[in-house]
């Protein structure tokens, strides 16, 4: 009988996971909650993984932390348990009943029911930690990467997005996100997460990416140049930039100064070469 009980319990990569026990522990508090597909609601359901994400972020009691997409508070709880000052954003008002009680349990926690993209940033050094909904991953990442007060970003993202973030020059995954990330920080994948670790399971696997950010501000002209360079991936860099309004003679002169051929494509340039090209133009 004991053997049959063990077999009846579903398993996951981090060990046995019992839905009823998980609900009691606060990971899934309401089994009847209807997840919103439009809001990308796929909640993490493993305490070991949640603790590992907090560890990847290096959060301590002295830190200021911003969390985006608090959900039912599965990641919010271990973040707040560190003693750090945590501000957690959640756009779905239905989840407020799960999150508000945590403010009483953790005095340094602030829950904000609203859109993070419309909120003001702290104006002081902070670490960003989130299980990001897939539909808003890139805008949120760019907002953190644009903010010099952001010390690091640790996020759960779709596996394909994680590969784009860390992609080196020359490959099909290398693009605007890859260049922008490396212009301001050092990215790495800290762990890969199968889709079975989520409730409900998404259609793709995920990965945790940590970006240690440098205290620099990216020149808006460089950002605009990078976006123009990848606007038409099948075109040469020269054609992309001239289509974006850069004078062709100036682009040719800049490419020559960098020792790059006229027919080079944007994915061949390193982040450092994009900075040099921006300055020349």
FENUR-V56949 format. One record per pair of residues at least 6 apart in sequence whose C-alpha atoms are under 8 Angstrom apart, sorted by the first residue. I is the first residue (numbers start at 1). J is the second residue. D is the distance in whole Angstrom. If there is no record, write none. Layout:
BEGIN
i={I,I}
j={J,J}
d={D,D}
END
This chain:
BEGIN
i={9,9,9,10,10,10,11,12,12,13,13,14,14,14,17,19,22,22,22,23,23,23,26,27,27,27,27,27,27,28,28,29,29,35,35,35,39,39,40,40,40,41,41,41,42,42,42,42,42,42,43,43,43,43,43,43,44,44,44,44,44,44,45,45,45,45,46,47,50,50,50,51,53,53,54,54,54,56,56,56,57,57,57,57,57,57,59,59,59,59,59,60,60,60,61,61,61,61,62,62,62,63,63,63,63,64,64,64,64,64,64,65,65,65,65,65,65,65,65,66,66,66,66,66,66,66,66,67,67,67,67,67,67,67,67,68,68,68,68,68,68,68,68,69,69,69,69,69,69,69,69,70,70,70,70,70,70,70,71,71,71,72,72,72,73,73,75,75,76,77,79,80,80,80,80,81,83,83,84,85,85,85,86,86,86,87,87,87,87,88,88,88,88,89,89,89,89,89,89,90,90,90,90,90,90,91,91,91,91,92,92,93,93,96,99,100,102,103,103,103,117,117,123,124,125,125,125,126,126,126,126,127,127,127,127,127,128,128,128,128,128,128,128,129,129,129,130,130,130,131,131,131,132,132,132,133,134,134,137,138,144,144,145,145,145,145,146,146,147,148,148,148,148,149,150,150,151,151,151,151,152,152,152,152,153,153,153,153,153,154,154,154,154,155,155,155,156,156,156,156,157,157,157,157,158,158,158,158,159,159,159,159,159,160,162,162,162,162,162,163,164,164,164,164,164,165,165,165,165,165,166,166,166,166,167,167,167,168,168,169,169,169,169,170,170,170,171,172,174,175,175,176,176,176,179,179,179,180,180,180,181,181,182,183,183,183,184,184,184,184,184,184,185,185,185,185,186,186,186,187,187,187,187,188,188,188,189,189,189,189,190,190,190,190,191,191,191,192,192,192,192,193,193,193,193,194,194,194,195,195,195,195,195,195,221,222,222,222,225,225,225,226,228,228,228,229,229,229,229,229,230,230,230,231,232,233,233,235,236,236,236,236,237,237,237,237,238,238,238,238,238,238,238,241,241,242,242,250,251,252,254,254,254,255,255,255,256,258,258,258}
j={16,17,18,16,17,18,17,196,197,194,197,46,48,49,46,28,28,29,45,29,30,31,74,45,46,47,72,73,74,45,72,72,98,41,42,200,133,135,133,134,135,71,133,200,133,198,199,200,201,202,71,72,74,198,199,200,50,74,75,197,198,199,74,197,198,199,197,74,74,75,78,78,154,208,78,79,129,154,190,210,127,129,152,153,154,210,65,79,82,84,127,82,83,84,82,83,84,85,83,84,85,84,85,126,127,84,85,86,125,126,127,84,85,86,87,126,127,128,129,86,87,88,89,126,127,128,129,76,86,87,88,89,128,129,130,88,89,90,116,129,130,131,132,88,89,90,91,130,131,132,133,76,88,89,90,99,130,131,90,92,95,95,98,99,98,99,130,131,88,102,86,86,106,108,109,106,106,108,108,108,109,110,108,109,110,109,110,111,112,109,110,111,112,111,112,113,114,115,116,111,112,113,114,115,116,113,114,115,116,113,114,113,114,113,111,111,109,109,110,111,140,143,149,149,149,150,151,149,150,151,152,150,151,152,153,154,144,150,151,152,153,154,155,153,154,155,154,155,156,155,156,157,155,156,157,157,157,158,157,177,150,153,180,181,184,213,217,218,217,214,215,216,217,215,213,215,212,213,214,215,210,211,212,213,209,210,211,212,213,208,209,210,211,208,209,210,206,207,208,209,206,207,208,209,204,205,206,207,192,204,205,206,207,206,189,206,207,208,209,173,173,174,175,177,178,174,177,178,181,187,178,187,188,189,173,174,178,174,178,267,268,269,270,267,268,269,267,267,267,230,267,226,227,230,226,270,271,223,226,271,187,211,271,218,271,272,213,214,215,216,217,218,211,212,213,214,211,212,213,209,210,211,212,209,210,211,207,208,209,210,207,208,209,210,207,208,209,205,206,207,208,205,206,207,208,204,205,206,201,202,203,204,205,206,278,274,275,278,241,274,278,274,240,241,244,237,240,241,265,266,240,266,267,240,240,265,266,265,263,264,265,266,263,264,265,266,248,251,252,262,263,264,265,248,251,248,251,281,281,262,277,280,281,261,262,277,262,273,276,277}
d={7,7,6,7,6,7,6,7,7,8,8,7,7,7,7,8,6,8,8,5,7,8,7,6,8,8,7,8,5,7,7,8,8,6,7,8,7,7,5,6,6,7,6,8,8,6,5,6,7,7,7,8,8,5,5,7,8,7,8,6,5,6,8,6,6,7,7,8,7,6,7,6,8,7,7,6,8,7,7,7,8,7,8,7,6,7,8,7,7,7,8,6,7,6,5,4,4,8,8,6,8,5,6,7,7,6,5,6,7,5,6,7,6,5,6,5,5,6,7,6,5,6,8,7,6,5,6,7,7,6,5,6,6,5,5,6,5,7,7,7,5,7,7,7,6,5,7,7,6,6,7,6,6,6,5,8,8,8,6,8,6,6,6,6,7,6,8,8,7,7,7,6,6,7,6,7,8,7,7,5,6,8,6,5,6,6,5,6,7,8,6,5,6,6,5,6,6,7,6,8,6,5,6,7,8,6,4,5,8,7,8,6,8,7,7,7,8,5,6,7,7,8,7,6,5,6,6,6,5,6,8,6,5,5,6,8,8,7,8,6,5,6,8,6,5,6,7,5,6,6,5,7,7,6,6,8,7,7,7,8,6,7,8,7,7,8,7,7,7,8,5,6,6,7,7,8,7,5,7,7,7,5,5,5,8,6,5,7,7,7,6,4,6,6,5,7,7,6,4,6,6,6,6,7,7,6,4,6,8,7,6,4,5,8,7,8,6,8,6,7,5,6,7,7,6,8,6,5,7,7,6,6,6,8,6,5,6,6,7,6,6,6,6,5,5,8,7,8,6,6,7,6,6,7,8,8,5,7,8,8,7,8,7,7,6,8,6,6,8,6,8,7,6,5,4,5,5,5,7,7,6,4,7,6,6,7,7,6,4,6,8,6,6,7,6,5,8,8,6,4,6,6,5,5,7,8,5,6,5,6,7,6,5,7,7,7,6,5,8,8,7,7,6,6,6,6,6,6,8,5,7,6,8,7,6,8,8,7,6,6,5,7,7,6,5,5,7,7,7,7,7,8,8,8,8,6,8,7,7,7,6,6,7,7,7,7,8,8,8,8}
END
